Amino acid sequence: MASGADGQPSRVVESKDGGGSWGVRTRLNGEPMSLDWLSETTLGRMLGDYISVSWVGGRVIPVLSLAGEPGFTMAQAIFATRATS
């Protein structure tokens, strides 16, 4: 899904054979996030600077930034999760 009116989804996909084939994409955020919800910097909004994937005990641990619709203040935080597969 492209960003824009539909928002930005966060997903993870895993390969167990070095990239020869890929599993099913798993969505990490409950609802699409508008890129306009991210904090503004002097260089624009930065989403890719705050994502990573780590492996712990043979399991993938995605780390990502999610933001909620701004009100009086910005609502953005960093989250780590684990795939259920």
HTML snippet that shows the backbone in 3Dmol.js (N, CA, C, O; Angstrom):
<script src="https://3Dmol.org/build/3Dmol-min.js"></script>
<div id="view" style="width:600px;height:400px;position:relative"></div>
<script>
const pdb = `
ATOM      1  N   MET A   1       0.846  -1.172   0.000  1.00  0.00           N
ATOM      2  CA  MET A   1       0.000   0.000   0.000  1.00  0.00           C
ATOM      3  C   MET A   1       0.892   1.236   0.000  1.00  0.00           C
ATOM      4  O   MET A   1       1.830   1.313   0.794  1.00  0.00           O
ATOM      5  N   ALA A   2       0.630   2.168  -0.841  1.00  0.00           N
ATOM      6  CA  ALA A   2       1.415   3.392  -0.891  1.00  0.00           C
ATOM      7  C   ALA A   2       0.984   4.325   0.222  1.00  0.00           C
ATOM      8  O   ALA A   2      -0.137   4.239   0.725  1.00  0.00           O
ATOM      9  N   SER A   3       1.893   5.224   0.606  1.00  0.00           N
ATOM     10  CA  SER A   3       1.510   6.215   1.598  1.00  0.00           C
ATOM     11  C   SER A   3       0.592   7.227   0.939  1.00  0.00           C
ATOM     12  O   SER A   3       0.394   7.194  -0.275  1.00  0.00           O
ATOM     13  N   GLY A   4       0.040   8.114   1.723  1.00  0.00           N
ATOM     14  CA  GLY A   4      -0.879   9.108   1.192  1.00  0.00           C
ATOM     15  C   GLY A   4      -2.176   9.013   1.959  1.00  0.00           C
ATOM     16  O   GLY A   4      -2.169   8.831   3.176  1.00  0.00           O
ATOM     17  N   ALA A   5      -3.293   9.135   1.257  1.00  0.00           N
ATOM     18  CA  ALA A   5      -4.599   9.133   1.910  1.00  0.00           C
ATOM     19  C   ALA A   5      -4.857   7.838   2.667  1.00  0.00           C
ATOM     20  O   ALA A   5      -5.531   7.843   3.697  1.00  0.00           O
ATOM     21  N   ASP A   6      -4.322   6.727   2.159  1.00  0.00           N
ATOM     22  CA  ASP A   6      -4.542   5.438   2.810  1.00  0.00           C
ATOM     23  C   ASP A   6      -3.612   5.200   3.989  1.00  0.00           C
ATOM     24  O   ASP A   6      -3.847   4.280   4.772  1.00  0.00           O
ATOM     25  N   GLY A   7      -2.569   5.995   4.138  1.00  0.00           N
ATOM     26  CA  GLY A   7      -1.641   5.848   5.251  1.00  0.00           C
ATOM     27  C   GLY A   7      -0.510   4.886   4.952  1.00  0.00           C
ATOM     28  O   GLY A   7      -0.437   4.291   3.876  1.00  0.00           O
ATOM     29  N   GLN A   8       0.371   4.748   5.931  1.00  0.00           N
ATOM     30  CA  GLN A   8       1.568   3.916   5.794  1.00  0.00           C
ATOM     31  C   GLN A   8       1.445   2.685   6.673  1.00  0.00           C
ATOM     32  O   GLN A   8       1.419   2.812   7.897  1.00  0.00           O
ATOM     33  N   PRO A   9       1.367   1.489   6.084  1.00  0.00           N
ATOM     34  CA  PRO A   9       1.336   0.286   6.901  1.00  0.00           C
ATOM     35  C   PRO A   9       2.748  -0.104   7.330  1.00  0.00           C
ATOM     36  O   PRO A   9       3.720   0.241   6.659  1.00  0.00           O
ATOM     37  N   SER A  10       2.859  -0.811   8.429  1.00  0.00           N
ATOM     38  CA  SER A  10       4.139  -1.381   8.867  1.00  0.00           C
ATOM     39  C   SER A  10       3.986  -2.892   8.815  1.00  0.00           C
ATOM     40  O   SER A  10       3.079  -3.459   9.424  1.00  0.00           O
ATOM     41  N   ARG A  11       4.894  -3.542   8.072  1.00  0.00           N
ATOM     42  CA  ARG A  11       4.800  -4.994   7.901  1.00  0.00           C
ATOM     43  C   ARG A  11       6.168  -5.627   8.048  1.00  0.00           C
ATOM     44  O   ARG A  11       7.191  -4.957   7.905  1.00  0.00           O
ATOM     45  N   VAL A  12       6.185  -6.919   8.334  1.00  0.00           N
ATOM     46  CA  VAL A  12       7.415  -7.696   8.362  1.00  0.00           C
ATOM     47  C   VAL A  12       7.174  -8.969   7.565  1.00  0.00           C
ATOM     48  O   VAL A  12       6.081  -9.534   7.586  1.00  0.00           O
ATOM     49  N   VAL A  13       8.211  -9.412   6.862  1.00  0.00           N
ATOM     50  CA  VAL A  13       8.147 -10.660   6.116  1.00  0.00           C
ATOM     51  C   VAL A  13       9.469 -11.377   6.349  1.00  0.00           C
ATOM     52  O   VAL A  13      10.512 -10.735   6.477  1.00  0.00           O
ATOM     53  N   GLU A  14       9.432 -12.690   6.403  1.00  0.00           N
ATOM     54  CA  GLU A  14      10.607 -13.467   6.772  1.00  0.00           C
ATOM     55  C   GLU A  14      10.921 -14.514   5.713  1.00  0.00           C
ATOM     56  O   GLU A  14      10.019 -15.114   5.128  1.00  0.00           O
ATOM     57  N   SER A  15      12.205 -14.725   5.477  1.00  0.00           N
ATOM     58  CA  SER A  15      12.673 -15.800   4.609  1.00  0.00           C
ATOM     59  C   SER A  15      13.468 -16.780   5.458  1.00  0.00           C
ATOM     60  O   SER A  15      14.354 -16.373   6.209  1.00  0.00           O
ATOM     61  N   LYS A  16      13.165 -18.048   5.348  1.00  0.00           N
ATOM     62  CA  LYS A  16      13.874 -19.075   6.108  1.00  0.00           C
ATOM     63  C   LYS A  16      14.919 -19.800   5.261  1.00  0.00           C
ATOM     64  O   LYS A  16      15.566 -20.739   5.723  1.00  0.00           O
ATOM     65  N   ASP A  17      15.075 -19.337   3.984  1.00  0.00           N
ATOM     66  CA  ASP A  17      16.039 -19.997   3.096  1.00  0.00           C
ATOM     67  C   ASP A  17      16.942 -18.990   2.377  1.00  0.00           C
ATOM     68  O   ASP A  17      17.271 -19.162   1.204  1.00  0.00           O
ATOM     69  N   GLY A  18      17.336 -17.933   3.105  1.00  0.00           N
ATOM     70  CA  GLY A  18      18.271 -16.968   2.543  1.00  0.00           C
ATOM     71  C   GLY A  18      17.713 -16.116   1.422  1.00  0.00           C
ATOM     72  O   GLY A  18      18.478 -15.616   0.597  1.00  0.00           O
ATOM     73  N   GLY A  19      16.426 -15.937   1.367  1.00  0.00           N
ATOM     74  CA  GLY A  19      15.803 -15.096   0.343  1.00  0.00           C
ATOM     75  C   GLY A  19      15.310 -15.840  -0.871  1.00  0.00           C
ATOM     76  O   GLY A  19      14.827 -15.214  -1.814  1.00  0.00           O
ATOM     77  N   GLY A  20      15.417 -17.175  -0.882  1.00  0.00           N
ATOM     78  CA  GLY A  20      14.910 -17.965  -2.004  1.00  0.00           C
ATOM     79  C   GLY A  20      13.396 -17.905  -2.096  1.00  0.00           C
ATOM     80  O   GLY A  20      12.834 -17.908  -3.192  1.00  0.00           O
ATOM     81  N   SER A  21      12.742 -17.851  -0.962  1.00  0.00           N
ATOM     82  CA  SER A  21      11.280 -17.699  -0.905  1.00  0.00           C
ATOM     83  C   SER A  21      10.944 -16.901   0.349  1.00  0.00           C
ATOM     84  O   SER A  21      11.744 -16.801   1.279  1.00  0.00           O
ATOM     85  N   TRP A  22       9.763 -16.347   0.350  1.00  0.00           N
ATOM     86  CA  TRP A  22       9.357 -15.471   1.447  1.00  0.00           C
ATOM     87  C   TRP A  22       8.026 -15.921   2.007  1.00  0.00           C
ATOM     88  O   TRP A  22       7.170 -16.429   1.282  1.00  0.00           O
ATOM     89  N   GLY A  23       7.857 -15.730   3.316  1.00  0.00           N
ATOM     90  CA  GLY A  23       6.605 -16.079   3.983  1.00  0.00           C
ATOM     91  C   GLY A  23       5.543 -15.019   3.739  1.00  0.00           C
ATOM     92  O   GLY A  23       5.698 -14.145   2.886  1.00  0.00           O
ATOM     93  N   VAL A  24       4.496 -15.108   4.480  1.00  0.00           N
ATOM     94  CA  VAL A  24       3.382 -14.176   4.379  1.00  0.00           C
ATOM     95  C   VAL A  24       3.735 -12.901   5.139  1.00  0.00           C
ATOM     96  O   VAL A  24       4.283 -12.958   6.240  1.00  0.00           O
ATOM     97  N   ARG A  25       3.417 -11.754   4.545  1.00  0.00           N
ATOM     98  CA  ARG A  25       3.645 -10.481   5.244  1.00  0.00           C
ATOM     99  C   ARG A  25       2.724 -10.390   6.451  1.00  0.00           C
ATOM    100  O   ARG A  25       1.538 -10.709   6.368  1.00  0.00           O
ATOM    101  N   THR A  26       3.283  -9.949   7.576  1.00  0.00           N
ATOM    102  CA  THR A  26       2.509  -9.757   8.799  1.00  0.00           C
ATOM    103  C   THR A  26       2.441  -8.268   9.092  1.00  0.00           C
ATOM    104  O   THR A  26       3.468  -7.592   9.163  1.00  0.00           O
ATOM    105  N   ARG A  27       1.248  -7.771   9.259  1.00  0.00           N
ATOM    106  CA  ARG A  27       1.066  -6.344   9.563  1.00  0.00           C
ATOM    107  C   ARG A  27       1.369  -6.094  11.033  1.00  0.00           C
ATOM    108  O   ARG A  27       0.934  -6.855  11.897  1.00  0.00           O
ATOM    109  N   LEU A  28       2.114  -5.031  11.319  1.00  0.00           N
ATOM    110  CA  LEU A  28       2.514  -4.721  12.688  1.00  0.00           C
ATOM    111  C   LEU A  28       1.684  -3.619  13.332  1.00  0.00           C
ATOM    112  O   LEU A  28       1.511  -3.611  14.551  1.00  0.00           O
ATOM    113  N   ASN A  29       1.169  -2.691  12.535  1.00  0.00           N
ATOM    114  CA  ASN A  29       0.352  -1.626  13.119  1.00  0.00           C
ATOM    115  C   ASN A  29      -1.120  -1.896  12.869  1.00  0.00           C
ATOM    116  O   ASN A  29      -1.500  -2.412  11.818  1.00  0.00           O
ATOM    117  N   GLY A  30      -1.938  -1.544  13.841  1.00  0.00           N
ATOM    118  CA  GLY A  30      -3.370  -1.834  13.764  1.00  0.00           C
ATOM    119  C   GLY A  30      -4.101  -1.046  12.706  1.00  0.00           C
ATOM    120  O   GLY A  30      -5.086  -1.522  12.142  1.00  0.00           O
ATOM    121  N   GLU A  31      -3.630   0.153  12.431  1.00  0.00           N
ATOM    122  CA  GLU A  31      -4.256   0.985  11.408  1.00  0.00           C
ATOM    123  C   GLU A  31      -3.162   1.732  10.657  1.00  0.00           C
ATOM    124  O   GLU A  31      -2.088   1.975  11.208  1.00  0.00           O
ATOM    125  N   PRO A  32      -3.424   2.101   9.397  1.00  0.00           N
ATOM    126  CA  PRO A  32      -2.411   2.832   8.645  1.00  0.00           C
ATOM    127  C   PRO A  32      -2.066   4.147   9.333  1.00  0.00           C
ATOM    128  O   PRO A  32      -2.924   4.777   9.951  1.00  0.00           O
ATOM    129  N   MET A  33      -0.811   4.553   9.223  1.00  0.00           N
ATOM    130  CA  MET A  33      -0.330   5.774   9.848  1.00  0.00           C
ATOM    131  C   MET A  33      -0.051   6.802   8.760  1.00  0.00           C
ATOM    132  O   MET A  33       0.690   6.524   7.817  1.00  0.00           O
ATOM    133  N   SER A  34      -0.633   7.975   8.885  1.00  0.00           N
ATOM    134  CA  SER A  34      -0.366   9.048   7.942  1.00  0.00           C
ATOM    135  C   SER A  34       1.050   9.565   8.164  1.00  0.00           C
ATOM    136  O   SER A  34       1.454   9.780   9.307  1.00  0.00           O
ATOM    137  N   LEU A  35       1.799   9.764   7.103  1.00  0.00           N
ATOM    138  CA  LEU A  35       3.141  10.305   7.238  1.00  0.00           C
ATOM    139  C   LEU A  35       3.120  11.722   7.795  1.00  0.00           C
ATOM    140  O   LEU A  35       4.120  12.182   8.348  1.00  0.00           O
ATOM    141  N   ASP A  36       1.998  12.421   7.658  1.00  0.00           N
ATOM    142  CA  ASP A  36       1.858  13.758   8.235  1.00  0.00           C
ATOM    143  C   ASP A  36       1.852  13.721   9.761  1.00  0.00           C
ATOM    144  O   ASP A  36       2.042  14.757  10.398  1.00  0.00           O
ATOM    145  N   TRP A  37       1.640  12.553  10.356  1.00  0.00           N
ATOM    146  CA  TRP A  37       1.626  12.436  11.813  1.00  0.00           C
ATOM    147  C   TRP A  37       3.031  12.398  12.398  1.00  0.00           C
ATOM    148  O   TRP A  37       3.196  12.614  13.599  1.00  0.00           O
ATOM    149  N   LEU A  38       4.054  12.127  11.578  1.00  0.00           N
ATOM    150  CA  LEU A  38       5.428  12.072  12.065  1.00  0.00           C
ATOM    151  C   LEU A  38       5.937  13.469  12.388  1.00  0.00           C
ATOM    152  O   LEU A  38       5.521  14.449  11.769  1.00  0.00           O
ATOM    153  N   SER A  39       6.827  13.554  13.347  1.00  0.00           N
ATOM    154  CA  SER A  39       7.415  14.833  13.722  1.00  0.00           C
ATOM    155  C   SER A  39       8.182  15.423  12.546  1.00  0.00           C
ATOM    156  O   SER A  39       8.846  14.703  11.800  1.00  0.00           O
ATOM    157  N   GLU A  40       8.083  16.721  12.393  1.00  0.00           N
ATOM    158  CA  GLU A  40       8.782  17.437  11.327  1.00  0.00           C
ATOM    159  C   GLU A  40      10.196  17.765  11.798  1.00  0.00           C
ATOM    160  O   GLU A  40      10.394  18.187  12.937  1.00  0.00           O
ATOM    161  N   THR A  41      11.180  17.570  10.916  1.00  0.00           N
ATOM    162  CA  THR A  41      12.554  17.959  11.202  1.00  0.00           C
ATOM    163  C   THR A  41      12.970  19.013  10.174  1.00  0.00           C
ATOM    164  O   THR A  41      12.200  19.327   9.266  1.00  0.00           O
ATOM    165  N   THR A  42      14.164  19.553  10.309  1.00  0.00           N
ATOM    166  CA  THR A  42      14.641  20.532   9.329  1.00  0.00           C
ATOM    167  C   THR A  42      14.842  19.903   7.955  1.00  0.00           C
ATOM    168  O   THR A  42      14.907  20.611   6.951  1.00  0.00           O
ATOM    169  N   LEU A  43      14.942  18.561   7.906  1.00  0.00           N
ATOM    170  CA  LEU A  43      15.106  17.850   6.638  1.00  0.00           C
ATOM    171  C   LEU A  43      13.830  17.145   6.198  1.00  0.00           C
ATOM    172  O   LEU A  43      13.858  16.361   5.249  1.00  0.00           O
ATOM    173  N   GLY A  44      12.722  17.406   6.862  1.00  0.00           N
ATOM    174  CA  GLY A  44      11.460  16.754   6.539  1.00  0.00           C
ATOM    175  C   GLY A  44      11.125  15.665   7.541  1.00  0.00           C
ATOM    176  O   GLY A  44      11.773  15.546   8.581  1.00  0.00           O
ATOM    177  N   ARG A  45      10.118  14.878   7.228  1.00  0.00           N
ATOM    178  CA  ARG A  45       9.703  13.781   8.111  1.00  0.00           C
ATOM    179  C   ARG A  45      10.554  12.556   7.812  1.00  0.00           C
ATOM    180  O   ARG A  45      10.782  12.217   6.651  1.00  0.00           O
ATOM    181  N   MET A  46      11.024  11.893   8.868  1.00  0.00           N
ATOM    182  CA  MET A  46      11.935  10.765   8.677  1.00  0.00           C
ATOM    183  C   MET A  46      11.352   9.511   9.298  1.00  0.00           C
ATOM    184  O   MET A  46      11.234   9.410  10.519  1.00  0.00           O
ATOM    185  N   LEU A  47      10.991   8.566   8.462  1.00  0.00           N
ATOM    186  CA  LEU A  47      10.450   7.294   8.919  1.00  0.00           C
ATOM    187  C   LEU A  47      11.526   6.220   8.910  1.00  0.00           C
ATOM    188  O   LEU A  47      11.648   5.464   9.874  1.00  0.00           O
ATOM    189  N   GLY A  48      12.291   6.143   7.864  1.00  0.00           N
ATOM    190  CA  GLY A  48      13.281   5.081   7.709  1.00  0.00           C
ATOM    191  C   GLY A  48      14.443   5.146   8.684  1.00  0.00           C
ATOM    192  O   GLY A  48      15.134   4.147   8.882  1.00  0.00           O
ATOM    193  N   ASP A  49      14.674   6.303   9.297  1.00  0.00           N
ATOM    194  CA  ASP A  49      15.764   6.437  10.263  1.00  0.00           C
ATOM    195  C   ASP A  49      15.460   5.697  11.566  1.00  0.00           C
ATOM    196  O   ASP A  49      16.363   5.484  12.375  1.00  0.00           O
ATOM    197  N   TYR A  50      14.225   5.309  11.778  1.00  0.00           N
ATOM    198  CA  TYR A  50      13.829   4.751  13.064  1.00  0.00           C
ATOM    199  C   TYR A  50      13.238   3.357  12.937  1.00  0.00           C
ATOM    200  O   TYR A  50      12.329   3.001  13.687  1.00  0.00           O
ATOM    201  N   ILE A  51      13.738   2.568  12.004  1.00  0.00           N
ATOM    202  CA  ILE A  51      13.296   1.181  11.875  1.00  0.00           C
ATOM    203  C   ILE A  51      14.515   0.274  11.877  1.00  0.00           C
ATOM    204  O   ILE A  51      15.596   0.675  11.447  1.00  0.00           O
ATOM    205  N   SER A  52      14.340  -0.933  12.355  1.00  0.00           N
ATOM    206  CA  SER A  52      15.416  -1.923  12.297  1.00  0.00           C
ATOM    207  C   SER A  52      14.818  -3.309  12.484  1.00  0.00           C
ATOM    208  O   SER A  52      13.660  -3.457  12.875  1.00  0.00           O
ATOM    209  N   VAL A  53      15.615  -4.300  12.202  1.00  0.00           N
ATOM    210  CA  VAL A  53      15.249  -5.684  12.475  1.00  0.00           C
ATOM    211  C   VAL A  53      16.436  -6.329  13.174  1.00  0.00           C
ATOM    212  O   VAL A  53      17.562  -6.268  12.682  1.00  0.00           O
ATOM    213  N   SER A  54      16.184  -6.942  14.313  1.00  0.00           N
ATOM    214  CA  SER A  54      17.229  -7.649  15.053  1.00  0.00           C
ATOM    215  C   SER A  54      16.799  -9.093  15.215  1.00  0.00           C
ATOM    216  O   SER A  54      15.621  -9.426  15.079  1.00  0.00           O
ATOM    217  N   TRP A  55      17.762  -9.941  15.505  1.00  0.00           N
ATOM    218  CA  TRP A  55      17.466 -11.345  15.764  1.00  0.00           C
ATOM    219  C   TRP A  55      17.913 -11.664  17.185  1.00  0.00           C
ATOM    220  O   TRP A  55      19.047 -11.382  17.570  1.00  0.00           O
ATOM    221  N   VAL A  56      17.011 -12.251  17.953  1.00  0.00           N
ATOM    222  CA  VAL A  56      17.294 -12.633  19.338  1.00  0.00           C
ATOM    223  C   VAL A  56      16.817 -14.064  19.529  1.00  0.00           C
ATOM    224  O   VAL A  56      15.638 -14.356  19.330  1.00  0.00           O
ATOM    225  N   GLY A  57      17.707 -14.944  19.907  1.00  0.00           N
ATOM    226  CA  GLY A  57      17.328 -16.334  20.112  1.00  0.00           C
ATOM    227  C   GLY A  57      16.724 -16.973  18.875  1.00  0.00           C
ATOM    228  O   GLY A  57      15.839 -17.821  18.982  1.00  0.00           O
ATOM    229  N   GLY A  58      17.204 -16.566  17.683  1.00  0.00           N
ATOM    230  CA  GLY A  58      16.690 -17.138  16.444  1.00  0.00           C
ATOM    231  C   GLY A  58      15.357 -16.558  15.994  1.00  0.00           C
ATOM    232  O   GLY A  58      14.777 -17.041  15.021  1.00  0.00           O
ATOM    233  N   ARG A  59      14.862 -15.542  16.674  1.00  0.00           N
ATOM    234  CA  ARG A  59      13.580 -14.915  16.307  1.00  0.00           C
ATOM    235  C   ARG A  59      13.805 -13.501  15.835  1.00  0.00           C
ATOM    236  O   ARG A  59      14.689 -12.802  16.332  1.00  0.00           O
ATOM    237  N   VAL A  60      13.009 -13.082  14.879  1.00  0.00           N
ATOM    238  CA  VAL A  60      13.089 -11.732  14.345  1.00  0.00           C
ATOM    239  C   VAL A  60      12.357 -10.765  15.286  1.00  0.00           C
ATOM    240  O   VAL A  60      11.257 -11.055  15.757  1.00  0.00           O
ATOM    241  N   ILE A  61      12.989  -9.606  15.550  1.00  0.00           N
ATOM    242  CA  ILE A  61      12.391  -8.573  16.399  1.00  0.00           C
ATOM    243  C   ILE A  61      12.388  -7.262  15.602  1.00  0.00           C
ATOM    244  O   ILE A  61      13.410  -6.578  15.535  1.00  0.00           O
ATOM    245  N   PRO A  62      11.240  -6.906  14.996  1.00  0.00           N
ATOM    246  CA  PRO A  62      11.152  -5.627  14.291  1.00  0.00           C
ATOM    247  C   PRO A  62      11.065  -4.469  15.296  1.00  0.00           C
ATOM    248  O   PRO A  62      10.401  -4.582  16.326  1.00  0.00           O
ATOM    249  N   VAL A  63      11.731  -3.375  14.989  1.00  0.00           N
ATOM    250  CA  VAL A  63      11.661  -2.152  15.784  1.00  0.00           C
ATOM    251  C   VAL A  63      11.211  -1.046  14.831  1.00  0.00           C
ATOM    252  O   VAL A  63      11.791  -0.874  13.759  1.00  0.00           O
ATOM    253  N   LEU A  64      10.182  -0.301  15.218  1.00  0.00           N
ATOM    254  CA  LEU A  64       9.618   0.690  14.314  1.00  0.00           C
ATOM    255  C   LEU A  64       9.066   1.877  15.077  1.00  0.00           C
ATOM    256  O   LEU A  64       8.798   1.804  16.277  1.00  0.00           O
ATOM    257  N   SER A  65       8.904   2.960  14.359  1.00  0.00           N
ATOM    258  CA  SER A  65       8.312   4.167  14.902  1.00  0.00           C
ATOM    259  C   SER A  65       6.868   4.243  14.444  1.00  0.00           C
ATOM    260  O   SER A  65       6.573   4.073  13.261  1.00  0.00           O
ATOM    261  N   LEU A  66       5.970   4.500  15.384  1.00  0.00           N
ATOM    262  CA  LEU A  66       4.559   4.695  15.062  1.00  0.00           C
ATOM    263  C   LEU A  66       4.109   6.020  15.643  1.00  0.00           C
ATOM    264  O   LEU A  66       4.591   6.450  16.692  1.00  0.00           O
ATOM    265  N   ALA A  67       3.189   6.658  14.959  1.00  0.00           N
ATOM    266  CA  ALA A  67       2.664   7.933  15.417  1.00  0.00           C
ATOM    267  C   ALA A  67       1.147   7.897  15.373  1.00  0.00           C
ATOM    268  O   ALA A  67       0.546   7.241  14.523  1.00  0.00           O
ATOM    269  N   GLY A  68       0.547   8.609  16.301  1.00  0.00           N
ATOM    270  CA  GLY A  68      -0.898   8.787  16.311  1.00  0.00           C
ATOM    271  C   GLY A  68      -1.226  10.162  15.748  1.00  0.00           C
ATOM    272  O   GLY A  68      -0.348  11.014  15.614  1.00  0.00           O
ATOM    273  N   GLU A  69      -2.479  10.368  15.426  1.00  0.00           N
ATOM    274  CA  GLU A  69      -2.896  11.657  14.887  1.00  0.00           C
ATOM    275  C   GLU A  69      -2.589  12.747  15.905  1.00  0.00           C
ATOM    276  O   GLU A  69      -3.001  12.647  17.061  1.00  0.00           O
ATOM    277  N   PRO A  70      -1.865  13.797  15.485  1.00  0.00           N
ATOM    278  CA  PRO A  70      -1.494  14.827  16.437  1.00  0.00           C
ATOM    279  C   PRO A  70      -2.700  15.627  16.915  1.00  0.00           C
ATOM    280  O   PRO A  70      -3.640  15.894  16.167  1.00  0.00           O
ATOM    281  N   GLY A  71      -2.636  15.993  18.171  1.00  0.00           N
ATOM    282  CA  GLY A  71      -3.611  16.898  18.761  1.00  0.00           C
ATOM    283  C   GLY A  71      -2.854  18.139  19.180  1.00  0.00           C
ATOM    284  O   GLY A  71      -2.254  18.822  18.350  1.00  0.00           O
ATOM    285  N   PHE A  72      -2.882  18.427  20.462  1.00  0.00           N
ATOM    286  CA  PHE A  72      -2.139  19.569  20.998  1.00  0.00           C
ATOM    287  C   PHE A  72      -0.628  19.328  20.889  1.00  0.00           C
ATOM    288  O   PHE A  72       0.140  20.262  20.661  1.00  0.00           O
ATOM    289  N   THR A  73      -0.212  18.078  21.053  1.00  0.00           N
ATOM    290  CA  THR A  73       1.197  17.698  20.934  1.00  0.00           C
ATOM    291  C   THR A  73       1.325  16.533  19.961  1.00  0.00           C
ATOM    292  O   THR A  73       0.330  15.923  19.571  1.00  0.00           O
ATOM    293  N   MET A  74       2.549  16.234  19.578  1.00  0.00           N
ATOM    294  CA  MET A  74       2.804  15.081  18.714  1.00  0.00           C
ATOM    295  C   MET A  74       2.750  13.809  19.553  1.00  0.00           C
ATOM    296  O   MET A  74       3.063  13.830  20.743  1.00  0.00           O
ATOM    297  N   ALA A  75       2.359  12.721  18.937  1.00  0.00           N
ATOM    298  CA  ALA A  75       2.286  11.429  19.622  1.00  0.00           C
ATOM    299  C   ALA A  75       3.045  10.407  18.778  1.00  0.00           C
ATOM    300  O   ALA A  75       2.466   9.760  17.906  1.00  0.00           O
ATOM    301  N   GLN A  76       4.337  10.266  19.043  1.00  0.00           N
ATOM    302  CA  GLN A  76       5.184   9.359  18.288  1.00  0.00           C
ATOM    303  C   GLN A  76       6.084   8.608  19.251  1.00  0.00           C
ATOM    304  O   GLN A  76       6.623   9.196  20.188  1.00  0.00           O
ATOM    305  N   ALA A  77       6.250   7.299  19.025  1.00  0.00           N
ATOM    306  CA  ALA A  77       7.069   6.488  19.913  1.00  0.00           C
ATOM    307  C   ALA A  77       7.725   5.353  19.120  1.00  0.00           C
ATOM    308  O   ALA A  77       7.322   5.052  17.996  1.00  0.00           O
ATOM    309  N   ILE A  78       8.734   4.734  19.721  1.00  0.00           N
ATOM    310  CA  ILE A  78       9.438   3.600  19.125  1.00  0.00           C
ATOM    311  C   ILE A  78       8.928   2.324  19.796  1.00  0.00           C
ATOM    312  O   ILE A  78       8.796   2.267  21.019  1.00  0.00           O
ATOM    313  N   PHE A  79       8.642   1.300  18.984  1.00  0.00           N
ATOM    314  CA  PHE A  79       8.109   0.027  19.482  1.00  0.00           C
ATOM    315  C   PHE A  79       8.935  -1.128  18.980  1.00  0.00           C
ATOM    316  O   PHE A  79       9.486  -1.076  17.881  1.00  0.00           O
ATOM    317  N   ALA A  80       9.025  -2.176  19.780  1.00  0.00           N
ATOM    318  CA  ALA A  80       9.622  -3.446  19.374  1.00  0.00           C
ATOM    319  C   ALA A  80       8.542  -4.492  19.525  1.00  0.00           C
ATOM    320  O   ALA A  80       7.740  -4.434  20.457  1.00  0.00           O
ATOM    321  N   THR A  81       8.518  -5.452  18.610  1.00  0.00           N
ATOM    322  CA  THR A  81       7.507  -6.501  18.657  1.00  0.00           C
ATOM    323  C   THR A  81       8.158  -7.801  18.233  1.00  0.00           C
ATOM    324  O   THR A  81       9.343  -7.822  17.897  1.00  0.00           O
ATOM    325  N   ARG A  82       7.420  -8.857  18.243  1.00  0.00           N
ATOM    326  CA  ARG A  82       7.942 -10.128  17.733  1.00  0.00           C
ATOM    327  C   ARG A  82       6.893 -10.765  16.854  1.00  0.00           C
ATOM    328  O   ARG A  82       5.694 -10.674  17.115  1.00  0.00           O
ATOM    329  N   ALA A  83       7.364 -11.409  15.813  1.00  0.00           N
ATOM    330  CA  ALA A  83       6.463 -12.122  14.921  1.00  0.00           C
ATOM    331  C   ALA A  83       5.946 -13.352  15.636  1.00  0.00           C
ATOM    332  O   ALA A  83       6.670 -13.953  16.429  1.00  0.00           O
ATOM    333  N   THR A  84       4.716 -13.739  15.374  1.00  0.00           N
ATOM    334  CA  THR A  84       4.114 -14.871  16.075  1.00  0.00           C
ATOM    335  C   THR A  84       4.416 -16.189  15.411  1.00  0.00           C
ATOM    336  O   THR A  84       4.129 -17.240  15.984  1.00  0.00           O
ATOM    337  N   SER A  85       4.987 -16.173  14.216  1.00  0.00           N
ATOM    338  CA  SER A  85       5.251 -17.450  13.519  1.00  0.00           C
ATOM    339  C   SER A  85       6.500 -18.108  14.021  1.00  0.00           C
ATOM    340  O   SER A  85       6.866 -19.183  13.546  1.00  0.00           O
TER     341      SER A  85
END
`;
const viewer = $3Dmol.createViewer("view");
viewer.addModel(pdb, "pdb");
viewer.setStyle({}, {cartoon: {color: "spectrum"}});
viewer.zoomTo();
viewer.render();
</script>
